[in-house]
Structure formats: structure tokens, C-alpha cells
Amino acid sequence: MVGSFHTVSAEAANAPHQGVSFIMHPKIYAHMKVQQVDEFKCLDKLWTQESHWNPRALNKSSGAFGIAQFMPTTWKNYNIKKTSNPIKQIDHGLHYIAVRYGTPCAAWKHEKRYGWY
């Protein structure tokens, strides 16, 4: 992992987003949310392949944006305001995975089979 790392309590990581800035590397925050090791490994593979955990990653051909590489229609269909905030992206990405696939490993399996999730 690259960049600065800041430690926060579990309570701070689960605090509402208002006023929350970039408090830690996105992988650390996601690992706090997905504590099961095997599921986090799948999530790490998925989002490393999609965006390298870059909250500003943009696929110019499809318009996919962010860590989870949401398509423009995904932002709209899930009634999510497009944001470059990594904490919000992770929360929305995990919600999307839970609704659509159930688990990060199921999403990763779909990604490997079809080339998208």
C-alpha cells in the first residue's frame, strides 16, 4: 500500500460521513468493514483489478468511476450521488456487492467468469 496511514478507532470508522475526510488508506477502511479474511481477499482482488483502489479512477470508454468502478447508470439506479470520497465509495460499493452478489467472493467469481461485476 502506498501513502500516509492514519489509525482511527473502530467507532470513528463507523461514524457518519458528515465531516469525515480521508482518514486512512481505503484498503484499511474496507478491511474494517469486511473483517472475514477470505472475503476481504476477494474484495482486494476485485477492486485492485477495477481501480487499484483509486477513488478518482476513470474508465474513459465506459465512464466507470471510482474504487468500485460504478458505471454512470449504477450511480443513478442506486440513487447514489457520484463522489470521489473513498469512504463513501467503499460503503456504496459494499452495499452494491451485498445486494447484487451477496459477498465479495461471489462478485469476484462473477468478475473472473464474465469480465465485469
Secondary structure, DSSP 4 states (H G I P E B T S, - for coil): --S------HHHHTS-STT----S-HHHHHHHH--SHHHHHHHHHHHHHHHTT-TT-B-TTT--BTTTTB-HHHHHHTT------HHHHHHHHHHHHHHHTSSHHHHHHHHHHHS--
